[in-house]
């Protein structure tokens, strides 16, 4: 806060009411309003209690759960954000889109990291700060993507002339297809998938969001996501076409994005997330009427076989499928372990075979040396030189030792061959077990996919 009694006295002196308590009482309300407004300029929420001799200012933390140290750090962040607000044109990449660069984003998050703050909580607090300072309303979206902070302000769809393509802000399908082919000759799904999970976690988190809020926000969120991906790719002189291009790309990948989203929802349900279960339960073949008398049709989850699914039946399949996937993971781990054992045994066998080859060469050399000595020196052993006799006996002894070692090597090789045969037989058995498991899991997988595609249909209805 750093507003001391000395500051207060200086303020009273400047207003020339230091010695006049009656005048102070008349001005007290104005003083309080002025102090509140002064601190509001730096987005600090305070309450003021004044007397003629004392001033007590209470700071209301942005989040009551944070410490004073963290709140001071957040106040420093406010100064950075205020500077961005004052120079927002420098951060504007589109009339309605601001991009805060990575180095500034890292500076803003540094204090949270130093305080070991959870990243999701840090982002939540950052949003709370950004919204008032950068005038981000309920329909505006704040993204933390690709190392940057993006503030995407709501813009109504571009008005187009009669006869123009209304779906894509007046741009023709042919021209947009040409743009797509130019910028994304290998397609764009990998780019979308790389950030989609973050977008769902940040903006459409099924652990938090209701089906009503989802229906109101998922299109703007996905449009903003596509727009952010496009802005770094397309030429600056084509940015005026980005609205139509965004709509074109979103339509092209809409089903894939929603299928990914549906499977994300099913994962939350599988893990028994209570909010996600409520989300699923909200779908049924009924209608609801709100407080204003507006009737809303609720669509049931119906798959391609015309089977209707509810929370209970979906959860049953998910839990069965989860168990099957866990068994598959265990089976894959078993196979990986056996393959590693086979690899190690094979390496050991090759190593021993090389040792055997070397050992046999050593023995062949000894045999040759012994034969040469016999030929040259032992035709008449009675006249043999005692030194040569001893050397000959040493060669024989060494040959027997090397032959014994060769025998042991061959035994080890035989054991490795037996072990390899056993391991390969086990690998065959476990591979057959995996194939059986795949066959058993396939119907569950097919049912899971049908549910996911059925969810795509109800999620897309607004």
C-alpha positions as a Python dict, from the first residue, in 0.01 Angstrom:
ca = {
    (1, 'X'): (0, 0, 0),
    (2, 'X'): (281, 238, 102),
    (3, 'X'): (47, 525, 200),
    (4, 'X'): (170, 641, 540),
    (5, 'X'): (39, 885, 801),
    (6, 'X'): (305, 1128, 677),
    (7, 'X'): (156, 1107, 327),
    (8, 'X'): (-187, 1173, 478),
    (9, 'X'): (-68, 1477, 672),
    (10, 'X'): (102, 1613, 361),
    (11, 'X'): (-227, 1571, 175),
    (12, 'X'): (-421, 1763, 443),
    (13, 'X'): (-157, 2035, 441),
    (14, 'X'): (-177, 2068, 63),
    (15, 'X'): (-557, 2102, 94),
    (16, 'X'): (-509, 2362, 374),
    (17, 'X'): (-727, 2182, 624),
    (18, 'X'): (-456, 2076, 870),
    (19, 'X'): (-576, 2306, 1148),
    (20, 'X'): (-948, 2312, 1077),
    (21, 'X'): (-1130, 1998, 1198),
    (22, 'X'): (-1470, 2142, 1106),
    (23, 'X'): (-1358, 2192, 746),
    (24, 'X'): (-1208, 1843, 752),
    (25, 'X'): (-1544, 1695, 849),
    (26, 'X'): (-1707, 1879, 558),
    (27, 'X'): (-1444, 1748, 314),
    (28, 'X'): (-1414, 1399, 462),
    (29, 'X'): (-1643, 1230, 209),
    (30, 'X'): (-1465, 1397, -82),
    (31, 'X'): (-1128, 1293, 64),
    (32, 'X'): (-1238, 931, 88),
    (33, 'X'): (-1373, 933, -269),
    (34, 'X'): (-1051, 1094, -391),
    (35, 'X'): (-829, 835, -221),
    (36, 'X'): (-1041, 548, -352),
    (37, 'X'): (-1027, 695, -703),
    (38, 'X'): (-651, 751, -676),
    (39, 'X'): (-587, 387, -594),
    (40, 'X'): (-838, 276, -855),
    (41, 'X'): (-614, 438, -1117),
    (42, 'X'): (-364, 158, -1047),
    (43, 'X'): (-648, -97, -1016),
    (44, 'X'): (-617, -133, -639),
    (45, 'X'): (-939, -188, -450),
    (46, 'X'): (-936, -21, -108),
    (47, 'X'): (-1156, 97, 176),
    (48, 'X'): (-1072, 414, 372),
    (49, 'X'): (-1132, 509, 736),
    (50, 'X'): (-1038, 873, 812),
    (51, 'X'): (-1010, 1082, 1126),
    (52, 'X'): (-868, 1431, 1158),
    (53, 'X'): (-536, 1288, 1275),
    (54, 'X'): (-521, 945, 1119),
    (55, 'X'): (-583, 760, 793),
    (56, 'X'): (-643, 388, 775),
    (57, 'X'): (-645, 230, 430),
    (58, 'X'): (-735, -136, 387),
    (59, 'X'): (-627, -310, 68),
    (60, 'X'): (-869, -570, -68),
    (61, 'X'): (-669, -841, -241),
    (62, 'X'): (-771, -947, -589),
    (63, 'X'): (-793, -1299, -448),
    (64, 'X'): (-847, -1338, -75),
    (65, 'X'): (-644, -1658, -72),
    (66, 'X'): (-318, -1495, -184),
    (67, 'X'): (-48, -1370, 49),
    (68, 'X'): (53, -1006, 87),
    (69, 'X'): (380, -1085, -91),
    (70, 'X'): (193, -1229, -387),
    (71, 'X'): (-49, -938, -391),
    (72, 'X'): (243, -691, -405),
    (73, 'X'): (385, -886, -697),
    (74, 'X'): (45, -870, -867),
    (75, 'X'): (42, -494, -813),
    (76, 'X'): (375, -474, -998),
    (77, 'X'): (216, -680, -1276),
    (78, 'X'): (-66, -428, -1288),
    (79, 'X'): (187, -157, -1371),
    (80, 'X'): (311, -365, -1666),
    (81, 'X'): (-46, -425, -1784),
    (82, 'X'): (-131, -56, -1748),
    (83, 'X'): (168, 26, -1967),
    (84, 'X'): (41, -225, -2226),
    (85, 'X'): (-305, -63, -2210),
    (86, 'X'): (-154, 279, -2268),
    (87, 'X'): (45, 153, -2567),
    (88, 'X'): (-204, -105, -2689),
    (89, 'X'): (-163, -10, -3055),
    (90, 'X'): (193, -151, -3036),
    (91, 'X'): (46, -488, -2938),
    (92, 'X'): (-242, -486, -3185),
    (93, 'X'): (-208, -746, -3461),
    (94, 'X'): (-569, -706, -3570),
    (95, 'X'): (-819, -431, -3486),
    (96, 'X'): (-971, -664, -3226),
    (97, 'X'): (-670, -879, -3128),
    (98, 'X'): (-380, -792, -2899),
    (99, 'X'): (-69, -1008, -2871),
    (100, 'X'): (155, -971, -2566),
    (101, 'X'): (502, -1104, -2661),
    (102, 'X'): (668, -1396, -2488),
    (103, 'X'): (927, -1190, -2297),
    (104, 'X'): (653, -974, -2141),
    (105, 'X'): (440, -1280, -2065),
    (106, 'X'): (738, -1446, -1894),
    (107, 'X'): (796, -1129, -1690),
    (108, 'X'): (432, -1129, -1579),
    (109, 'X'): (447, -1494, -1474),
    (110, 'X'): (791, -1478, -1311),
    (111, 'X'): (652, -1376, -971),
    (112, 'X'): (405, -1665, -971),
    (113, 'X'): (681, -1911, -1057),
    (114, 'X'): (906, -1769, -784),
    (115, 'X'): (620, -1814, -537),
    (116, 'X'): (566, -2175, -653),
    (117, 'X'): (215, -2085, -762),
    (118, 'X'): (13, -2339, -961),
    (119, 'X'): (12, -2237, -1328),
    (120, 'X'): (-366, -2271, -1368),
    (121, 'X'): (-424, -2049, -1063),
    (122, 'X'): (-165, -1801, -1194),
    (123, 'X'): (-352, -1779, -1524),
    (124, 'X'): (-681, -1729, -1342),
    (125, 'X'): (-536, -1442, -1138),
    (126, 'X'): (-375, -1297, -1450),
    (127, 'X'): (-714, -1296, -1623),
    (128, 'X'): (-868, -1116, -1326),
    (129, 'X'): (-603, -846, -1365),
    (130, 'X'): (-617, -823, -1744),
    (131, 'X'): (-996, -790, -1770),
    (132, 'X'): (-1035, -445, -1607),
    (133, 'X'): (-703, -301, -1719),
    (134, 'X'): (-744, -395, -2085),
    (135, 'X'): (-1124, -359, -2085),
    (136, 'X'): (-1191, -725, -2160),
    (137, 'X'): (-1561, -796, -2115),
    (138, 'X'): (-1765, -1115, -2085),
    (139, 'X'): (-1768, -1170, -2461),
    (140, 'X'): (-1395, -1111, -2499),
    (141, 'X'): (-1149, -1400, -2471),
    (142, 'X'): (-805, -1416, -2311),
    (143, 'X'): (-580, -1694, -2441),
    (144, 'X'): (-244, -1818, -2309),
    (145, 'X'): (-115, -1987, -2623),
    (146, 'X'): (211, -2033, -2812),
    (147, 'X'): (411, -1861, -2541),
    (148, 'X'): (210, -1539, -2559),
    (149, 'X'): (-97, -1375, -2409),
    (150, 'X'): (-374, -1295, -2655),
    (151, 'X'): (-671, -1067, -2587),
    (152, 'X'): (-939, -1124, -2846),
    (153, 'X'): (-1218, -863, -2829),
    (154, 'X'): (-1563, -954, -2950),
    (155, 'X'): (-1651, -830, -3296),
    (156, 'X'): (-1989, -884, -3460),
    (157, 'X'): (-1974, -1073, -3791),
    (158, 'X'): (-1878, -864, -4089),
    (159, 'X'): (-2176, -741, -4289),
    (160, 'X'): (-2163, -854, -4649),
    (161, 'X'): (-2350, -749, -4960),
    (162, 'X'): (-2630, -954, -5105),
    (163, 'X'): (-2496, -1229, -5324),
    (164, 'X'): (-2165, -1258, -5137),
    (165, 'X'): (-2067, -1565, -4934),
    (166, 'X'): (-2210, -1486, -4589),
    (167, 'X'): (-2044, -1784, -4424),
    (168, 'X'): (-1696, -1647, -4489),
    (169, 'X'): (-1729, -1271, -4453),
    (170, 'X'): (-1784, -1220, -4825),
    (171, 'X'): (-1481, -1424, -4937),
    (172, 'X'): (-1540, -1685, -5205),
    (173, 'X'): (-1481, -2051, -5126),
    (174, 'X'): (-1245, -2079, -5424),
    (175, 'X'): (-1018, -1796, -5305),
    (176, 'X'): (-1010, -1930, -4950),
    (177, 'X'): (-927, -2280, -5076),
    (178, 'X'): (-640, -2126, -5273),
    (179, 'X'): (-516, -1951, -4957),
    (180, 'X'): (-541, -2274, -4761),
    (181, 'X'): (-346, -2467, -5025),
    (182, 'X'): (-77, -2198, -5024),
    (183, 'X'): (-28, -2174, -4648),
    (184, 'X'): (-107, -2531, -4547),
    (185, 'X'): (-15, -2769, -4829),
    (186, 'X'): (19, -3052, -4576),
    (187, 'X'): (-297, -2963, -4387),
    (188, 'X'): (-347, -2786, -4056),
    (189, 'X'): (-469, -3052, -3814),
    (190, 'X'): (-130, -3101, -3649),
    (191, 'X'): (-118, -2729, -3571),
    (192, 'X'): (-471, -2733, -3429),
    (193, 'X'): (-413, -3047, -3224),
    (194, 'X'): (-93, -2901, -3076),
    (195, 'X'): (-290, -2633, -2887),
    (196, 'X'): (-641, -2777, -2868),
    (197, 'X'): (-588, -2946, -2534),
    (198, 'X'): (-465, -2619, -2382),
    (199, 'X'): (-766, -2435, -2524),
    (200, 'X'): (-1007, -2690, -2377),
    (201, 'X'): (-831, -2681, -2042),
    (202, 'X'): (-831, -2302, -2034),
    (203, 'X'): (-1162, -2203, -2189),
    (204, 'X'): (-1389, -2511, -2211),
    (205, 'X'): (-1286, -2713, -1907),
    (206, 'X'): (-1546, -2983, -1850),
    (207, 'X'): (-1456, -2994, -1483),
    (208, 'X'): (-1591, -2638, -1455),
    (209, 'X'): (-1814, -2545, -1747),
    (210, 'X'): (-2189, -2606, -1779),
    (211, 'X'): (-2352, -2722, -2101),
    (212, 'X'): (-2531, -2384, -2129),
    (213, 'X'): (-2206, -2185, -2109),
    (214, 'X'): (-2036, -2431, -2344),
    (215, 'X'): (-2301, -2378, -2612),
    (216, 'X'): (-2263, -2001, -2586),
    (217, 'X'): (-1884, -1996, -2599),
    (218, 'X'): (-1743, -2290, -2794),
    (219, 'X'): (-1774, -2131, -3139),
    (220, 'X'): (-1605, -1801, -3037),
    (221, 'X'): (-1335, -1995, -2853),
    (222, 'X'): (-1258, -2218, -3150),
    (223, 'X'): (-1267, -1920, -3388),
    (224, 'X'): (-1020, -1737, -3166),
    (225, 'X'): (-796, -2045, -3154),
    (226, 'X'): (-790, -2075, -3535),
    (227, 'X'): (-732, -1703, -3571),
    (228, 'X'): (-425, -1718, -3344),
    (229, 'X'): (-285, -2006, -3549),
    (230, 'X'): (-341, -1814, -3873),
    (231, 'X'): (-207, -1477, -3765),
    (232, 'X'): (152, -1605, -3744),
    (233, 'X'): (131, -1768, -4085),
    (234, 'X'): (-54, -1552, -4331),
    (235, 'X'): (104, -1253, -4500),
    (236, 'X'): (35, -915, -4329),
    (237, 'X'): (-120, -782, -4649),
    (238, 'X'): (-382, -1059, -4632),
    (239, 'X'): (-481, -1005, -4270),
    (240, 'X'): (-792, -817, -4378),
    (241, 'X'): (-918, -1153, -4507),
    (242, 'X'): (-858, -1336, -4182),
    (243, 'X'): (-1222, -1335, -4070),
    (244, 'X'): (-1333, -1526, -4377),
    (245, 'X'): (-1025, -1748, -4373),
    (246, 'X'): (-1080, -1831, -4005),
    (247, 'X'): (-1439, -1930, -4076),
    (248, 'X'): (-1328, -2145, -4368),
    (249, 'X'): (-1061, -2331, -4169),
    (250, 'X'): (-1295, -2377, -3871),
    (251, 'X'): (-1563, -2525, -4095),
    (252, 'X'): (-1304, -2753, -4257),
    (253, 'X'): (-1191, -2894, -3921),
    (254, 'X'): (-1508, -2842, -3719),
    (255, 'X'): (-1602, -3210, -3691),
    (256, 'X'): (-1246, -3313, -3597),
    (257, 'X'): (-1226, -3039, -3334),
    (258, 'X'): (-1560, -3138, -3183),
    (259, 'X'): (-1470, -3509, -3189),
    (260, 'X'): (-1150, -3428, -2998),
    (261, 'X'): (-1362, -3219, -2761),
    (262, 'X'): (-1618, -3497, -2714),
    (263, 'X'): (-1343, -3745, -2627),
    (264, 'X'): (-1201, -3492, -2383),
    (265, 'X'): (-1544, -3477, -2215),
    (266, 'X'): (-1564, -3857, -2204),
    (267, 'X'): (-1223, -3870, -2035),
    (268, 'X'): (-1355, -3646, -1757),
    (269, 'X'): (-1663, -3868, -1720),
    (270, 'X'): (-1446, -4179, -1720),
    (271, 'X'): (-1248, -4031, -1431),
    (272, 'X'): (-1578, -3964, -1248),
    (273, 'X'): (-1556, -3586, -1257),
    (274, 'X'): (-1882, -3464, -1101),
    (275, 'X'): (-1922, -3157, -1320),
    (276, 'X'): (-1857, -3356, -1638),
    (277, 'X'): (-2118, -3608, -1527),
    (278, 'X'): (-2369, -3326, -1480),
    (279, 'X'): (-2274, -3202, -1828),
    (280, 'X'): (-2357, -3543, -1979),
    (281, 'X'): (-2678, -3570, -1776),
    (282, 'X'): (-2801, -3243, -1929),
    (283, 'X'): (-2867, -3413, -2263),
    (284, 'X'): (-3209, -3572, -2300),
    (285, 'X'): (-3511, -3571, -2528),
    (286, 'X'): (-3684, -3288, -2344),
    (287, 'X'): (-3733, -2913, -2347),
    (288, 'X'): (-3667, -2658, -2077),
    (289, 'X'): (-3826, -2319, -2011),
    (290, 'X'): (-3622, -2045, -1846),
    (291, 'X'): (-3742, -1766, -1616),
    (292, 'X'): (-3830, -1550, -1916),
    (293, 'X'): (-4046, -1821, -2068),
    (294, 'X'): (-3795, -1905, -2342),
    (295, 'X'): (-3819, -2268, -2451),
    (296, 'X'): (-3498, -2457, -2519),
    (297, 'X'): (-3488, -2796, -2689),
    (298, 'X'): (-3255, -3047, -2525),
    (299, 'X'): (-3122, -3307, -2764),
    (300, 'X'): (-3057, -3668, -2663),
    (301, 'X'): (-2735, -3855, -2738),
    (302, 'X'): (-2826, -4089, -3023),
    (303, 'X'): (-2563, -4287, -3214),
    (304, 'X'): (-2552, -4408, -3575),
    (305, 'X'): (-2735, -4728, -3476),
    (306, 'X'): (-3019, -4515, -3339),
    (307, 'X'): (-2932, -4617, -2984),
    (308, 'X'): (-2995, -4351, -2719),
    (309, 'X'): (-2731, -4305, -2452),
    (310, 'X'): (-2756, -4153, -2107),
    (311, 'X'): (-2507, -4092, -1827),
    (312, 'X'): (-2544, -4441, -1677),
    (313, 'X'): (-2502, -4636, -2001),
    (314, 'X'): (-2217, -4414, -2119),
    (315, 'X'): (-2033, -4453, -1789),
    (316, 'X'): (-2072, -4831, -1805),
    (317, 'X'): (-1907, -4846, -2148),
    (318, 'X'): (-1635, -4601, -2046),
    (319, 'X'): (-1538, -4802, -1739),
    (320, 'X'): (-1532, -5126, -1937),
    (321, 'X'): (-1326, -4960, -2209),
    (322, 'X'): (-1093, -4810, -1949),
    (323, 'X'): (-1030, -5154, -1797),
    (324, 'X'): (-968, -5297, -2143),
    (325, 'X'): (-720, -5017, -2221),
    (326, 'X'): (-544, -5076, -1890),
    (327, 'X'): (-514, -5447, -1971),
    (328, 'X'): (-376, -5351, -2311),
    (329, 'X'): (-118, -5123, -2148),
    (330, 'X'): (-16, -5409, -1915),
    (331, 'X'): (6, -5648, -2211),
    (332, 'X'): (217, -5403, -2409),
    (333, 'X'): (446, -5366, -2109),
    (334, 'X'): (483, -5745, -2092),
    (335, 'X'): (566, -5759, -2463),
    (336, 'X'): (812, -5472, -2432),
    (337, 'X'): (985, -5649, -2142),
    (338, 'X'): (1011, -5977, -2338),
    (339, 'X'): (1145, -5797, -2644),
    (340, 'X'): (1406, -5628, -2428),
    (341, 'X'): (1504, -5967, -2281),
    (342, 'X'): (1531, -6114, -2632),
    (343, 'X'): (1741, -5820, -2742),
    (344, 'X'): (1971, -5861, -2441),
    (345, 'X'): (1999, -6240, -2490),
    (346, 'X'): (2073, -6190, -2858),
    (347, 'X'): (2345, -5937, -2773),
    (348, 'X'): (2490, -6177, -2516),
    (349, 'X'): (2484, -6462, -2767),
    (350, 'X'): (2663, -6256, -3032),
    (351, 'X'): (2920, -6146, -2775),
    (352, 'X'): (2985, -6506, -2668),
    (353, 'X'): (3010, -6619, -3029),
    (354, 'X'): (3279, -6358, -3087),
    (355, 'X'): (3460, -6476, -2774),
    (356, 'X'): (3432, -6835, -2897),
    (357, 'X'): (3578, -6736, -3231),
    (358, 'X'): (3873, -6566, -3060),
    (359, 'X'): (3919, -6860, -2823),
    (360, 'X'): (3927, -7111, -3108),
    (361, 'X'): (4190, -6902, -3287),
    (362, 'X'): (4401, -6896, -2971),
    (363, 'X'): (4378, -7275, -2938),
    (364, 'X'): (4464, -7322, -3307),
    (365, 'X'): (4779, -7112, -3252),
    (366, 'X'): (4872, -7320, -2948),
    (367, 'X'): (4822, -7644, -3143),
    (368, 'X'): (5047, -7510, -3419),
    (369, 'X'): (5317, -7411, -3165),
    (370, 'X'): (5299, -7754, -3000),
    (371, 'X'): (5323, -7931, -3337),
    (372, 'X'): (5626, -7723, -3437),
    (373, 'X'): (5803, -7804, -3109),
    (374, 'X'): (5730, -8175, -3145),
    (375, 'X'): (5863, -8178, -3499),
    (376, 'X'): (6184, -7990, -3429),
    (377, 'X'): (6282, -8091, -3080),
    (378, 'X'): (6122, -8416, -2972),
    (379, 'X'): (6211, -8672, -3236),
    (380, 'X'): (6453, -8805, -2976),
    (381, 'X'): (6316, -8708, -2631),
    (382, 'X'): (6619, -8847, -2452),
    (383, 'X'): (6834, -8569, -2597),
    (384, 'X'): (6570, -8304, -2545),
    (385, 'X'): (6666, -7974, -2386),
    (386, 'X'): (6509, -7951, -2035),
    (387, 'X'): (6410, -7587, -2103),
    (388, 'X'): (6232, -7688, -2421),
    (389, 'X'): (6066, -7980, -2244),
    (390, 'X'): (5932, -7744, -1979),
    (391, 'X'): (5811, -7501, -2246),
    (392, 'X'): (5639, -7786, -2429),
    (393, 'X'): (5463, -7899, -2111),
    (394, 'X'): (5354, -7541, -2043),
    (395, 'X'): (5205, -7519, -2391),
    (396, 'X'): (5012, -7842, -2331),
    (397, 'X'): (4885, -7713, -1998),
    (398, 'X'): (4781, -7381, -2152),
    (399, 'X'): (4606, -7566, -2435),
    (400, 'X'): (4406, -7775, -2185),
    (401, 'X'): (4312, -7457, -1993),
    (402, 'X'): (4201, -7282, -2310),
    (403, 'X'): (4003, -7588, -2419),
    (404, 'X'): (3828, -7595, -2081),
    (405, 'X'): (3742, -7226, -2123),
    (406, 'X'): (3614, -7298, -2474),
    (407, 'X'): (3395, -7572, -2328),
    (408, 'X'): (3245, -7323, -2082),
    (409, 'X'): (3188, -7069, -2360),
    (410, 'X'): (3005, -7328, -2570),
    (411, 'X'): (2791, -7415, -2267),
    (412, 'X'): (2699, -7050, -2220),
    (413, 'X'): (2617, -7021, -2592),
    (414, 'X'): (2397, -7329, -2568),
    (415, 'X'): (2219, -7179, -2266),
    (416, 'X'): (2163, -6848, -2448),
    (417, 'X'): (2019, -7035, -2747),
    (418, 'X'): (1784, -7225, -2517),
    (419, 'X'): (1687, -6903, -2339),
    (420, 'X'): (1631, -6722, -2669),
    (421, 'X'): (1410, -7005, -2788),
    (422, 'X'): (1211, -6989, -2461),
    (423, 'X'): (1177, -6612, -2480),
    (424, 'X'): (1067, -6616, -2845),
    (425, 'X'): (811, -6880, -2761),
    (426, 'X'): (687, -6659, -2476),
    (427, 'X'): (678, -6361, -2712),
    (428, 'X'): (463, -6559, -2955),
    (429, 'X'): (230, -6661, -2672),
    (430, 'X'): (195, -6307, -2535),
    (431, 'X'): (148, -6165, -2886),
    (432, 'X'): (-139, -6408, -2937),
    (433, 'X'): (-278, -6298, -2601),
    (434, 'X'): (-258, -5935, -2716),
    (435, 'X'): (-437, -6017, -3042),
    (436, 'X'): (-711, -6188, -2842),
    (437, 'X'): (-734, -5882, -2618),
    (438, 'X'): (-758, -5657, -2925),
    (439, 'X'): (-1043, -5870, -3057),
    (440, 'X'): (-1219, -5851, -2721),
    (441, 'X'): (-1162, -5474, -2696),
    (442, 'X'): (-1266, -5389, -3051),
    (443, 'X'): (-1645, -5396, -2983),
    (444, 'X'): (-1594, -5165, -2684),
    (445, 'X'): (-1377, -4936, -2894),
    (446, 'X'): (-1639, -4924, -3169),
    (447, 'X'): (-1911, -4845, -2913),
    (448, 'X'): (-1691, -4575, -2758),
    (449, 'X'): (-1637, -4418, -3102),
    (450, 'X'): (-2012, -4425, -3169),
    (451, 'X'): (-2078, -4247, -2839),
    (452, 'X'): (-1810, -3988, -2915),
    (453, 'X'): (-1956, -3917, -3260),
    (454, 'X'): (-2306, -3900, -3110),
    (455, 'X'): (-2174, -3643, -2862),
    (456, 'X'): (-2036, -3437, -3151),
    (457, 'X'): (-2391, -3396, -3282),
    (458, 'X'): (-2538, -3277, -2952),
    (459, 'X'): (-2240, -3056, -2868),
    (460, 'X'): (-2274, -2880, -3203),
    (461, 'X'): (-2641, -2794, -3148),
    (462, 'X'): (-2696, -2449, -3000),
}
